[in-house]
């Protein structure tokens, strides 16, 4: 992943309510997809494809963060 892509993911993440929760995958009583769908519904958006894309984005970002820290501490 390039620096540009990581910066773009951070920019998008800033737009998502409670995004760090999804990075950590602290699901609590509601799943990540359901929480994202609830957030979108508060903005009158009901789009299952968008929910899927955002879930994948959070997973990609989570993996990017995990890889970064693994590389930092494995040296």
C-alpha positions in Angstrom: 0.0 0.0 0.0 1.4 3.4 -1.0 1.6 6.4 1.3 -1.0 8.1 -0.8 -3.4 5.1 -0.3 -2.8 5.2 3.5 -3.4 8.9 3.6 -6.6 8.5 1.6 -7.8 5.7 4.0 -7.1 8.1 7.0 -9.1 10.8 5.3 -12.0 8.5 4.7 -11.7 7.1 8.2 -12.1 10.6 9.7 -15.5 10.8 8.0 -16.8 7.6 9.7 -18.3 8.0 13.1 -16.4 6.0 15.8 -14.0 4.6 13.1 -11.3 3.4 15.6 -13.8 1.0 17.1 -13.9 -0.8 13.8 -10.2 -0.9 13.4 -9.9 -2.7 16.8 -12.9 -4.8 16.0 -14.4 -4.1 19.4 -17.8 -5.3 18.2 -19.6 -5.3 21.5 -23.2 -6.3 21.2 -23.6 -5.1 17.5 -21.6 -6.4 14.6 -19.5 -4.1 12.5 -21.8 -4.3 9.4 -24.9 -3.6 11.5 -23.2 -0.6 13.2 -22.1 0.8 9.9 -25.6 0.3 8.5 -27.1 2.1 11.6 -24.7 5.1 11.1 -25.7 5.3 7.4 -29.4 5.1 8.2 -29.0 8.1 10.5 -28.0 10.0 7.4 -30.9 8.5 5.4 -28.6 6.2 3.4 -29.7 2.6 2.9 -27.2 0.9 0.6 -26.1 -2.7 1.4 -23.3 -2.4 -1.2 -21.9 0.7 0.5 -22.0 -1.1 3.9 -20.0 -4.0 2.3 -17.5 -1.6 0.9 -17.1 0.2 4.2 -16.7 -3.0 6.1 -14.0 -4.0 3.6 -12.3 -0.6 3.9 -12.2 -0.9 7.7 -10.7 -4.4 7.4 -8.1 -3.2 4.9 -7.2 -0.3 7.1 -7.0 -2.6 10.2 -4.6 -4.9 8.3 -2.5 -1.9 7.2 -2.2 -0.8 10.8 -1.4 -4.3 12.0 1.3 -4.7 9.3 2.8 -1.3 10.2 3.2 -2.3 13.9 4.4 -5.8 13.1 7.2 -4.3 11.0 8.0 -1.7 13.7 8.4 -4.3 16.4 10.0 -7.1 14.4 13.2 -5.1 13.7 
